[in-house]
Amino acid sequence: PHTAQVVTGNEWARPYSREQAAFPAPWVRDHKFWPSVSRIDEAYGDRHLICTCPPIEAYSS
């Protein structure tokens, strides 16, 4: 997914249009969600999530 900042920025060096990036499917026009951040490490970051939360024991006190 592309952030609004990326889609509306000055530079666009991707092989597809900005419109296709913003609205990859017809239903997206009516239900668009703009992510606030881009992917980290592409799909690898999606499959290998890292939690930065404190240990569960920290919440019990």
N, CA, C and O atoms as CSV, one atom per row, in Angstrom:
chain,resi,resn,atom,element,x,y,z
A,1,PRO,N,N,0.826,-1.201,0.000
A,1,PRO,CA,C,0.000,0.000,0.000
A,1,PRO,C,C,0.865,1.257,0.000
A,1,PRO,O,O,1.943,1.287,0.594
A,2,HIS,N,N,0.384,2.267,-0.661
A,2,HIS,CA,C,1.109,3.533,-0.735
A,2,HIS,C,C,0.444,4.553,0.188
A,2,HIS,O,O,-0.781,4.611,0.295
A,3,THR,N,N,1.267,5.343,0.842
A,3,THR,CA,C,0.728,6.409,1.683
A,3,THR,C,C,0.266,7.562,0.789
A,3,THR,O,O,0.658,7.650,-0.375
A,4,ALA,N,N,-0.560,8.434,1.337
A,4,ALA,CA,C,-1.008,9.609,0.588
A,4,ALA,C,C,0.184,10.488,0.228
A,4,ALA,O,O,0.213,11.090,-0.845
A,5,GLN,N,N,1.158,10.561,1.115
A,5,GLN,CA,C,2.344,11.381,0.866
A,5,GLN,C,C,3.115,10.876,-0.352
A,5,GLN,O,O,3.603,11.674,-1.152
A,6,VAL,N,N,3.225,9.564,-0.495
A,6,VAL,CA,C,3.939,8.996,-1.638
A,6,VAL,C,C,3.161,9.232,-2.931
A,6,VAL,O,O,3.740,9.631,-3.941
A,7,VAL,N,N,1.863,8.990,-2.903
A,7,VAL,CA,C,1.039,9.122,-4.112
A,7,VAL,C,C,0.967,10.569,-4.588
A,7,VAL,O,O,0.898,10.817,-5.792
A,8,THR,N,N,0.982,11.520,-3.668
A,8,THR,CA,C,0.865,12.931,-4.054
A,8,THR,C,C,2.206,13.656,-4.128
A,8,THR,O,O,2.246,14.856,-4.396
A,9,GLY,N,N,3.294,12.944,-3.896
A,9,GLY,CA,C,4.617,13.560,-3.934
A,9,GLY,C,C,5.032,13.970,-5.339
A,9,GLY,O,O,4.353,13.641,-6.312
A,10,ASN,N,N,6.132,14.678,-5.445
A,10,ASN,CA,C,6.623,15.158,-6.737
A,10,ASN,C,C,7.226,14.049,-7.588
A,10,ASN,O,O,7.053,14.045,-8.807
A,11,GLU,N,N,7.927,13.112,-6.971
A,11,GLU,CA,C,8.606,12.059,-7.723
A,11,GLU,C,C,7.769,10.787,-7.762
A,11,GLU,O,O,7.145,10.400,-6.773
A,12,TRP,N,N,7.770,10.148,-8.928
A,12,TRP,CA,C,7.063,8.875,-9.093
A,12,TRP,C,C,7.878,8.025,-10.060
A,12,TRP,O,O,7.835,8.250,-11.269
A,13,ALA,N,N,8.616,7.057,-9.545
A,13,ALA,CA,C,9.497,6.228,-10.375
A,13,ALA,C,C,9.047,4.774,-10.370
A,13,ALA,O,O,9.875,3.865,-10.297
A,14,ARG,N,N,7.758,4.554,-10.446
A,14,ARG,CA,C,7.236,3.187,-10.437
A,14,ARG,C,C,6.683,2.855,-11.820
A,14,ARG,O,O,6.307,3.757,-12.569
A,15,PRO,N,N,6.630,1.569,-12.164
A,15,PRO,CA,C,6.178,1.190,-13.509
A,15,PRO,C,C,4.664,1.274,-13.717
A,15,PRO,O,O,4.179,0.936,-14.797
A,16,TYR,N,N,3.920,1.710,-12.721
A,16,TYR,CA,C,2.466,1.833,-12.825
A,16,TYR,C,C,2.066,3.254,-12.443
A,16,TYR,O,O,2.846,3.989,-11.838
A,17,SER,N,N,0.854,3.626,-12.800
A,17,SER,CA,C,0.404,5.002,-12.580
A,17,SER,C,C,0.099,5.277,-11.108
A,17,SER,O,O,-0.105,4.356,-10.317
A,18,ARG,N,N,0.072,6.546,-10.765
A,18,ARG,CA,C,-0.313,6.945,-9.404
A,18,ARG,C,C,-1.751,6.537,-9.122
A,18,ARG,O,O,-2.078,6.119,-8.011
A,19,GLU,N,N,-2.611,6.660,-10.130
A,19,GLU,CA,C,-4.009,6.278,-9.951
A,19,GLU,C,C,-4.129,4.793,-9.628
A,19,GLU,O,O,-4.907,4.407,-8.756
A,20,GLN,N,N,-3.363,3.963,-10.324
A,20,GLN,CA,C,-3.398,2.525,-10.043
A,20,GLN,C,C,-2.846,2.236,-8.648
A,20,GLN,O,O,-3.320,1.321,-7.973
A,21,ALA,N,N,-1.861,2.999,-8.216
A,21,ALA,CA,C,-1.298,2.812,-6.878
A,21,ALA,C,C,-2.305,3.200,-5.799
A,21,ALA,O,O,-2.426,2.517,-4.782
A,22,ALA,N,N,-3.017,4.284,-6.021
A,22,ALA,CA,C,-3.978,4.765,-5.026
A,22,ALA,C,C,-5.252,3.933,-5.004
A,22,ALA,O,O,-5.838,3.707,-3.945
A,23,PHE,N,N,-5.673,3.484,-6.168
A,23,PHE,CA,C,-6.939,2.744,-6.291
A,23,PHE,C,C,-6.722,1.466,-7.100
A,23,PHE,O,O,-7.118,1.405,-8.264
A,24,PRO,N,N,-6.097,0.442,-6.503
A,24,PRO,CA,C,-5.761,-0.773,-7.251
A,24,PRO,C,C,-6.963,-1.612,-7.679
A,24,PRO,O,O,-6.842,-2.430,-8.591
A,25,ALA,N,N,-8.101,-1.429,-7.050
A,25,ALA,CA,C,-9.314,-2.170,-7.408
A,25,ALA,C,C,-10.489,-1.187,-7.437
A,25,ALA,O,O,-10.461,-0.180,-6.731
A,26,PRO,N,N,-11.514,-1.464,-8.237
A,26,PRO,CA,C,-12.640,-0.527,-8.365
A,26,PRO,C,C,-13.318,-0.169,-7.037
A,26,PRO,O,O,-13.679,0.991,-6.835
A,27,TRP,N,N,-13.497,-1.121,-6.144
A,27,TRP,CA,C,-14.194,-0.858,-4.881
A,27,TRP,C,C,-13.399,0.046,-3.945
A,27,TRP,O,O,-13.963,0.609,-3.007
A,28,VAL,N,N,-12.092,0.193,-4.187
A,28,VAL,CA,C,-11.239,0.990,-3.301
A,28,VAL,C,C,-11.619,2.468,-3.351
A,28,VAL,O,O,-11.436,3.178,-2.362
A,29,ARG,N,N,-12.133,2.939,-4.459
A,29,ARG,CA,C,-12.511,4.361,-4.566
A,29,ARG,C,C,-13.521,4.764,-3.496
A,29,ARG,O,O,-13.450,5.872,-2.964
A,30,ASP,N,N,-14.445,3.888,-3.182
A,30,ASP,CA,C,-15.473,4.198,-2.181
A,30,ASP,C,C,-15.053,3.869,-0.756
A,30,ASP,O,O,-15.652,4.369,0.196
A,31,HIS,N,N,-14.035,3.038,-0.600
A,31,HIS,CA,C,-13.647,2.563,0.737
A,31,HIS,C,C,-12.148,2.718,0.971
A,31,HIS,O,O,-11.536,1.853,1.598
A,32,LYS,N,N,-11.553,3.782,0.488
A,32,LYS,CA,C,-10.107,3.965,0.563
A,32,LYS,C,C,-9.646,4.183,1.996
A,32,LYS,O,O,-10.228,4.966,2.746
A,33,PHE,N,N,-8.592,3.472,2.353
A,33,PHE,CA,C,-7.905,3.655,3.628
A,33,PHE,C,C,-6.478,4.054,3.303
A,33,PHE,O,O,-5.768,3.324,2.612
A,34,TRP,N,N,-6.058,5.199,3.793
A,34,TRP,CA,C,-4.694,5.661,3.536
A,34,TRP,C,C,-3.800,5.254,4.700
A,34,TRP,O,O,-3.961,5.781,5.800
A,35,PRO,N,N,-2.866,4.338,4.493
A,35,PRO,CA,C,-1.955,3.962,5.570
A,35,PRO,C,C,-1.044,5.138,5.917
A,35,PRO,O,O,-0.689,5.939,5.052
A,36,SER,N,N,-0.677,5.229,7.170
A,36,SER,CA,C,0.185,6.337,7.596
A,36,SER,C,C,1.660,6.040,7.369
A,36,SER,O,O,2.483,6.955,7.373
A,37,VAL,N,N,1.999,4.783,7.173
A,37,VAL,CA,C,3.383,4.390,6.909
A,37,VAL,C,C,3.410,3.376,5.773
A,37,VAL,O,O,2.417,2.699,5.502
A,38,SER,N,N,4.556,3.281,5.117
A,38,SER,CA,C,4.733,2.291,4.057
A,38,SER,C,C,5.214,0.973,4.646
A,38,SER,O,O,5.446,0.864,5.850
A,39,ARG,N,N,5.360,-0.011,3.792
A,39,ARG,CA,C,5.862,-1.307,4.239
A,39,ARG,C,C,7.321,-1.196,4.657
A,39,ARG,O,O,8.061,-0.344,4.167
A,40,ILE,N,N,7.714,-2.060,5.559
A,40,ILE,CA,C,9.110,-2.163,5.957
A,40,ILE,C,C,9.633,-3.474,5.405
A,40,ILE,O,O,9.079,-4.530,5.709
A,41,ASP,N,N,10.674,-3.436,4.612
A,41,ASP,CA,C,11.275,-4.624,4.001
A,41,ASP,C,C,10.281,-5.400,3.141
A,41,ASP,O,O,10.319,-6.630,3.098
A,42,GLU,N,N,9.407,-4.691,2.467
A,42,GLU,CA,C,8.420,-5.313,1.577
A,42,GLU,C,C,7.667,-6.433,2.285
A,42,GLU,O,O,7.293,-6.273,3.446
A,43,ALA,N,N,7.438,-7.549,1.625
A,43,ALA,CA,C,6.632,-8.624,2.210
A,43,ALA,C,C,7.335,-9.292,3.390
A,43,ALA,O,O,6.669,-9.847,4.263
A,44,TYR,N,N,8.661,-9.249,3.433
A,44,TYR,CA,C,9.388,-9.842,4.558
A,44,TYR,C,C,8.925,-9.208,5.868
A,44,TYR,O,O,8.705,-9.916,6.850
A,45,GLY,N,N,8.778,-7.913,5.893
A,45,GLY,CA,C,8.328,-7.221,7.100
A,45,GLY,C,C,6.908,-7.583,7.489
A,45,GLY,O,O,6.561,-7.556,8.670
A,46,ASP,N,N,6.080,-7.924,6.503
A,46,ASP,CA,C,4.708,-8.354,6.795
A,46,ASP,C,C,4.680,-9.739,7.427
A,46,ASP,O,O,3.829,-10.023,8.270
A,47,ARG,N,N,5.604,-10.598,7.025
A,47,ARG,CA,C,5.626,-11.979,7.516
A,47,ARG,C,C,6.420,-12.142,8.807
A,47,ARG,O,O,6.222,-13.121,9.527
A,48,HIS,N,N,7.307,-11.210,9.113
A,48,HIS,CA,C,8.176,-11.323,10.285
A,48,HIS,C,C,7.987,-10.109,11.186
A,48,HIS,O,O,8.845,-9.229,11.257
A,49,LEU,N,N,6.864,-10.081,11.863
A,49,LEU,CA,C,6.540,-8.951,12.731
A,49,LEU,C,C,7.399,-8.967,13.987
A,49,LEU,O,O,7.707,-10.030,14.525
A,50,ILE,N,N,7.776,-7.798,14.443
A,50,ILE,CA,C,8.577,-7.662,15.654
A,50,ILE,C,C,7.801,-6.785,16.622
A,50,ILE,O,O,7.455,-5.647,16.305
A,51,CYS,N,N,7.534,-7.315,17.789
A,51,CYS,CA,C,6.803,-6.557,18.794
A,51,CYS,C,C,7.784,-5.733,19.622
A,51,CYS,O,O,8.796,-6.252,20.093
A,52,THR,N,N,7.486,-4.466,19.797
A,52,THR,CA,C,8.328,-3.601,20.615
A,52,THR,C,C,7.649,-3.261,21.934
A,52,THR,O,O,8.047,-2.323,22.624
A,53,CYS,N,N,6.636,-4.020,22.271
A,53,CYS,CA,C,5.902,-3.801,23.517
A,53,CYS,C,C,6.696,-4.337,24.704
A,53,CYS,O,O,7.543,-5.214,24.536
A,54,PRO,N,N,6.431,-3.822,25.896
A,54,PRO,CA,C,7.064,-4.385,27.087
A,54,PRO,C,C,6.578,-5.820,27.303
A,54,PRO,O,O,5.535,-6.200,26.771
A,55,PRO,N,N,7.313,-6.615,28.069
A,55,PRO,CA,C,6.862,-7.975,28.356
A,55,PRO,C,C,5.504,-7.956,29.066
A,55,PRO,O,O,5.175,-6.982,29.743
A,56,ILE,N,N,4.736,-8.996,28.921
A,56,ILE,CA,C,3.392,-9.065,29.500
A,56,ILE,C,C,3.421,-8.878,31.019
A,56,ILE,O,O,2.464,-8.370,31.603
A,57,GLU,N,N,4.509,-9.285,31.650
A,57,GLU,CA,C,4.637,-9.130,33.101
A,57,GLU,C,C,4.603,-7.658,33.518
A,57,GLU,O,O,4.191,-7.344,34.635
A,58,ALA,N,N,5.022,-6.771,32.651
A,58,ALA,CA,C,5.040,-5.344,32.972
A,58,ALA,C,C,3.630,-4.781,33.134
A,58,ALA,O,O,3.447,-3.761,33.798
A,59,TYR,N,N,2.640,-5.428,32.540
A,59,TYR,CA,C,1.261,-4.950,32.630
A,59,TYR,C,C,0.539,-5.465,33.875
A,59,TYR,O,O,-0.525,-4.952,34.222
A,60,SER,N,N,1.094,-6.457,34.543
A,60,SER,CA,C,0.402,-7.067,35.684
A,60,SER,C,C,0.573,-6.277,36.979
A,60,SER,O,O,-0.132,-6.545,37.952
A,61,SER,N,N,1.470,-5.334,37.016
A,61,SER,CA,C,1.679,-4.590,38.270
A,61,SER,C,C,0.906,-3.304,38.333
A,61,SER,O,O,0.989,-2.582,39.327
